[in-house]
Amino acid sequence: MSKWPVQDLGAFLTGEWRLARVVDDRRANLRGRFRGRAIFRPIDGGLAYRESGLLRFGNYCDVAQQTYIYRLLDQSRAEVRFRDGQSFHVLDLSTGDWTAPHICESDRYDGRFCVRDGNVFEVRWTIAGPRKDLTVVSRLRRRVTAARAGWLQRGARHAPLPSR
């Protein structure tokens, strides 16, 4: 697996991403898919994250959404918080790879974040406990704007990161 170090987490994440997710619920023997978009928007002290799209899971098919706040701790790290302000996990992509544990009551969430290049990163959550037995794999691909597309056509390997 190739990894792409991120020197400026806020600049790397800022913008719109296409989001594809697979949810594997081993307990219910169901596999679901989510397709949509994720937007990281600068706010005071960090980034606001919002994802929305269509979730298909068994007989269920409807719009789903989630929001988080990324409080930047320094150039390469952020504390990810739920919308109610409670801490979820710390994120550090300075090496391009990060693991993040989270305990929710008696269930354990183990996250793995891997940056593939300047426009793609993946998140894998393994969730285990008395209530859950899931794997959730998300792939986020930066939505290429006209300015980025022009840059790529001129031979750049990756689209430039947004300026702050």
HELIX and SHEET records of a PDB file:
HELIX    1   1 LEU A    9  LEU A   13  1                                   5    
HELIX    2   2 ALA A  146  GLN A  153  1                                   8    
SHEET    1   A10 SER A  87  ASP A  92  0                                        
SHEET    2   A10 ARG A  77  PHE A  82 -1                                        
SHEET    3   A10 TYR A  60  LEU A  72 -1                                        
SHEET    4   A10 GLY A  46  PHE A  57 -1                                        
SHEET    5   A10 LEU A  30  ILE A  43 -1                                        
SHEET    6   A10 GLY A  15  ASP A  25 -1                                        
SHEET    7   A10 ASP A 133  ARG A 142 -1                                        
SHEET    8   A10 VAL A 120  ALA A 128 -1                                        
SHEET    9   A10 ASP A 107  ASP A 117 -1                                        
SHEET   10   A10 ASP A  97  CYS A 104 -1                                        
END                                                                             
